[in-house]
Amino acid sequence: MSMENLPEDGEAVMSGKAFYMPYGNTQIQDKTSYLVTKRLLDMLLSFVGLIILLPLFVVVGVLIKLEDPKGSVFFKQIRVGKNEKLFNMYKFRSMVSNAEELKKDLMELNEVSGAMFKIKNDPRITKIGSFLRKTSIDEIPQLWNVLVGDMTLVGPRPPLPSEVEQYSDYDKQRLIVTPGCTGYWQVSARNSVGFEEMVQMDLKYIHARNTWLDLKIIMKTGVKMLFSKDAY
């Protein structure tokens, strides 16, 4: 099974870069063995990862403070999780300390269609923040979210509450599973596709996921962290 061709489920049809999914309900049939294995892998890999990467946390923290002493090392943000439950997601801070206040003045520069906000050359991003984002190191603190169960290693990315307010019922299907640190969208297209295509890729994953697919996505994520051209 290649990453570009996820297992067929129902009547999924490829047309260009977009998946057109027939799913009209929120029922998924995950095997208990898969869910148990997924949670055990989440706890094991996140715990080991946090221990091994502790020195990196220290180095990144020092670099963030040296460039912008005003803000904190970590950025905490409310995100929407499984079944629209809210939780605090953590990242290394990659923007200036008043980034959220400046966002409203940059909305018209949004380069991603749909219920997302991204700017390739976002002026709020710090120098060290730019490096952290391109390598996805800024996402590493989410291992804590995985350990406590708010997130999983592989799954749809957790959206902001303001983004979910713009969701259709179809879009909300991506919220019926636990959100992840990485997923099919991130390793296949990331910022090179719009919101609609992202939702379609997430739904494709949700209805086809299994342990082997999760492991392949995790491995490909490692490669993307080193060689990605689409992260910003």
Secondary structure in CASP SS format (residue, H / E / C, confidence):
PFRMAT SS
TARGET T0000
AUTHOR 0000-0000-0000
METHOD secondary structure of the structure
MODEL  1
M C 1.00
S C 1.00
M C 1.00
E C 1.00
N C 1.00
L C 1.00
P C 1.00
E C 1.00
D C 1.00
G C 1.00
E C 1.00
A C 1.00
V E 1.00
M E 1.00
S E 1.00
G C 1.00
K C 1.00
A E 1.00
F E 1.00
Y E 1.00
M C 1.00
P C 1.00
Y C 1.00
G C 1.00
N C 1.00
T C 1.00
Q C 1.00
I C 1.00
Q C 1.00
D C 1.00
K C 1.00
T H 1.00
S H 1.00
Y H 1.00
L H 1.00
V H 1.00
T H 1.00
K H 1.00
R H 1.00
L H 1.00
L H 1.00
D H 1.00
M H 1.00
L H 1.00
L H 1.00
S H 1.00
F H 1.00
V H 1.00
G H 1.00
L H 1.00
I H 1.00
I H 1.00
L C 1.00
L H 1.00
P H 1.00
L H 1.00
F H 1.00
V H 1.00
V H 1.00
V H 1.00
G H 1.00
V H 1.00
L H 1.00
I H 1.00
K H 1.00
L H 1.00
E H 1.00
D C 1.00
P C 1.00
K C 1.00
G C 1.00
S C 1.00
V C 1.00
F E 1.00
F E 1.00
K E 1.00
Q E 1.00
I E 1.00
R E 1.00
V E 1.00
G C 1.00
K H 1.00
N H 1.00
E H 1.00
K C 1.00
L E 1.00
F E 1.00
N E 1.00
M E 1.00
Y E 1.00
K E 1.00
F E 1.00
R C 1.00
S C 1.00
M E 1.00
V C 1.00
S C 1.00
N C 1.00
A H 1.00
E H 1.00
E H 1.00
L H 1.00
K H 1.00
K C 1.00
D C 1.00
L C 1.00
M H 1.00
E H 1.00
L H 1.00
N C 1.00
E C 1.00
V C 1.00
S C 1.00
G C 1.00
A C 1.00
M C 1.00
F C 1.00
K C 1.00
I C 1.00
K C 1.00
N C 1.00
D C 1.00
P C 1.00
R C 1.00
I E 1.00
T C 1.00
K H 1.00
I H 1.00
G H 1.00
S H 1.00
F H 1.00
L H 1.00
R H 1.00
K H 1.00
T C 1.00
S C 1.00
I H 1.00
D H 1.00
E H 1.00
I C 1.00
P C 1.00
Q H 1.00
L H 1.00
W H 1.00
N H 1.00
V H 1.00
L H 1.00
V H 1.00
G C 1.00
D C 1.00
M C 1.00
T E 1.00
L E 1.00
V E 1.00
G C 1.00
P C 1.00
R C 1.00
P C 1.00
P C 1.00
L C 1.00
P H 1.00
S H 1.00
E H 1.00
V H 1.00
E C 1.00
Q C 1.00
Y C 1.00
S C 1.00
D C 1.00
Y C 1.00
D H 1.00
K H 1.00
Q H 1.00
R H 1.00
L H 1.00
I C 1.00
V C 1.00
T C 1.00
P C 1.00
G E 1.00
C E 1.00
T E 1.00
G C 1.00
Y H 1.00
W H 1.00
Q H 1.00
V H 1.00
S H 1.00
A C 1.00
R H 1.00
N H 1.00
S H 1.00
V C 1.00
G C 1.00
F H 1.00
E H 1.00
E H 1.00
M H 1.00
V H 1.00
Q H 1.00
M H 1.00
D H 1.00
L H 1.00
K H 1.00
Y H 1.00
I H 1.00
H C 1.00
A C 1.00
R C 1.00
N C 1.00
T H 1.00
W H 1.00
L H 1.00
D H 1.00
L H 1.00
K H 1.00
I H 1.00
I H 1.00
M H 1.00
K H 1.00
T H 1.00
G H 1.00
V H 1.00
K H 1.00
M H 1.00
L H 1.00
F H 1.00
S C 1.00
K C 1.00
D C 1.00
A C 1.00
Y C 1.00
END
